[in-house]
Amino acid sequence: MTETNLNTLLSHRQQFLGFVRRRVQDQELAEDLLQGAYLRALKSEGTPQDEESVVAWFYRILRNAVIDQYRRKTTESKALSAWGKEMEAEVVPAPELRNEICACLSKVLDQLPANYAGLLKSVDLGERPLQQFAAEQGISAGNAAVRAHRARAALRKQLTRTCGACSEHGCIDCTCRSQNISV
């Protein structure tokens, strides 16, 4: 992009922002979309040469940015709706079954590395959001997600070792029960 084209786009900033604001209700979102469109324009290799063409070209970029935002929002809404329906149908285990499960888990969690056990106790048993856990630990959300995946895999493996078939079919007569593990 030439300096002239960039200056032209910057001189029309208020009109561009007004265009986006009329299409999205959130002022901060409008600013974000405009900034994203500027970045897209800077990275683009096929920039028109004259001033009128570059403005029209940029309006197309803005229109596409707004359309993409609505598509993301629609997709997110559908996913949240599906998740909400799934959560409504979820069955909460009876307290005695939960205590039995927790007894097995307590024993097995103590055998896992401390960082895995801490994550599982906080996020899965304590129902703390993974993002909150990540912030408290000073790690990225992506890193926390990977750590959670590995911790759950280690827990699964250790449960199978400790409880055998009971880890898949329920504690019927396993070592966990015979050792009278209490929570």
C-alpha positions in Angstrom: 0.0 0.0 0.0 1.3 3.4 -0.9 1.7 6.2 1.6 -0.9 8.2 -0.4 -3.4 5.4 -0.2 -2.8 5.1 3.5 -3.2 8.8 4.1 -6.4 8.7 2.1 -7.8 5.9 4.3 -6.7 7.6 7.5 -8.4 10.9 6.4 -11.7 9.1 6.0 -11.5 7.4 9.4 -14.5 9.1 10.9 -16.7 8.1 7.9 -15.5 4.6 8.1 -16.1 4.4 11.8 -19.6 5.8 11.3 -20.3 3.2 8.6 -19.3 0.4 11.1 -21.2 1.9 14.1 -24.4 2.0 12.1 -24.1 -1.8 11.6 -22.9 -2.9 15.1 -24.3 -1.5 18.4 -21.1 -1.7 20.4 -18.7 1.3 20.0 -15.7 -0.7 21.1 -16.5 -3.5 18.7 -16.8 -0.9 15.9 -13.4 0.4 16.8 -12.0 -3.2 16.8 -13.5 -4.0 13.4 -12.1 -0.8 11.9 -8.6 -1.5 13.2 -8.8 -5.0 11.9 -9.9 -3.7 8.5 -6.9 -1.3 8.5 -4.6 -4.2 9.2 -6.2 -6.3 6.4 -5.8 -3.4 4.0 -2.1 -2.9 5.0 -1.4 -6.6 4.3 -3.3 -6.6 1.0 -1.3 -6.6 -2.1 -4.0 -5.6 -4.6 -4.6 -2.0 -3.5 -6.2 0.4 -6.1 -4.2 3.4 -7.2 -6.6 6.4 -7.3 -8.2 7.9 -4.2 -11.8 7.2 -5.1 -11.1 3.5 -5.8 -9.1 3.0 -2.6 -12.1 4.4 -0.5 -14.6 2.1 -2.3 -12.2 -0.8 -1.9 -11.9 -0.2 1.8 -15.6 0.0 2.3 -15.8 -3.5 0.8 -13.2 -4.6 3.4 -15.3 -3.0 6.2 -18.5 -4.6 4.9 -16.9 -8.0 4.9 -15.5 -7.4 8.4 -19.0 -6.6 9.7 -20.5 -9.7 7.9 -17.8 -11.9 9.4 -18.6 -10.5 12.9 -22.3 -11.3 12.5 -21.4 -14.8 11.3 -19.1 -15.4 14.3 -21.8 -14.1 16.7 -24.4 -16.4 15.1 -22.1 -19.4 15.4 -21.4 -18.6 19.0 -25.1 -18.2 19.8 -25.9 -21.6 18.3 -23.0 -23.2 20.2 -24.1 -21.7 23.5 -27.7 -22.7 22.9 -26.7 -26.3 22.1 -24.5 -26.3 25.2 -27.4 -25.0 27.3 -29.7 -27.7 26.1 -27.0 -30.3 26.8 -26.5 -28.9 30.4 -30.3 -29.1 31.0 -30.3 -32.8 30.2 -27.2 -33.5 32.4 -27.9 -35.8 35.3 -26.4 -35.0 38.7 -25.1 -38.1 40.5 -26.7 -39.0 43.8 -24.7 -37.8 46.9 -23.7 -41.4 47.9 -22.4 -42.1 44.4 -20.5 -38.8 44.3 -18.9 -39.6 47.7 -17.8 -43.0 46.4 -16.4 -41.5 43.2 -14.6 -38.8 45.2 -13.1 -41.5 47.5 -11.5 -43.2 44.5 -10.4 -39.9 43.0 -8.9 -38.6 46.2 -6.6 -41.7 46.5 -5.6 -41.5 42.8 -5.1 -37.8 42.7 -2.6 -38.0 45.5 -0.5 -40.3 43.2 -0.4 -37.8 40.3 2.2 -35.0 39.9 1.3 -32.0 42.1 0.6 -29.7 39.2 -1.8 -32.2 37.6 -3.6 -32.9 40.9 -3.9 -29.2 41.7 -5.4 -28.4 38.3 -7.9 -31.3 38.5 -9.0 -30.4 42.1 -9.4 -26.8 41.2 -11.0 -27.0 37.8 -12.8 -30.3 37.6 -13.7 -31.0 41.2 -13.8 -27.3 42.4 -15.6 -26.2 39.2 -13.3 -23.2 38.7 -13.2 -21.9 35.1 -10.0 -23.0 33.3 -9.3 -19.3 32.3 -9.4 -18.3 36.0 -7.1 -21.1 37.0 -4.7 -20.1 34.2 -4.6 -16.5 35.4 -4.0 -17.5 39.0 -1.1 -19.8 37.8 0.4 -17.1 35.5 0.0 -19.3 32.4 -1.8 -18.9 29.2 -5.3 -20.3 28.7 -3.9 -22.5 25.9 -1.2 -23.8 28.2 -3.8 -24.5 30.9 -6.0 -26.4 28.4 -3.0 -28.6 27.4 -2.1 -29.2 31.0 -5.8 -30.1 31.8 -5.8 -32.6 28.9 -2.6 -34.2 30.1 -3.8 -34.3 33.7 -7.1 -36.0 32.8 -5.2 -38.5 30.7 -2.9 -39.2 33.6 -5.9 -39.5 36.0 -7.6 -41.9 33.6 -4.5 -44.1 33.4 -4.0 -44.1 37.1 -7.7 -44.9 37.8 -7.5 -47.9 35.5 -4.3 -49.1 37.3 -5.7 -48.5 40.8 -9.4 -49.6 40.3 -9.1 -51.8 37.3 -12.5 -52.6 35.7 -14.3 -50.5 38.3 -13.0 -47.4 36.7 -15.1 -48.2 33.7 -18.0 -50.0 35.2 -18.4 -48.5 38.7 -17.0 -49.5 42.1 -18.7 -52.8 42.7 -16.0 -54.6 44.7 -12.7 -52.9 44.2 -9.8 -52.2 46.4 -11.1 -48.7 46.9 -14.1 -49.9 48.7 -12.3 -52.6 50.6 -9.9 -50.1 52.0 -12.7 -48.0 53.4 -11.4 -44.8 51.8 -13.3 -41.8 53.2 -13.5 -38.4 51.8 
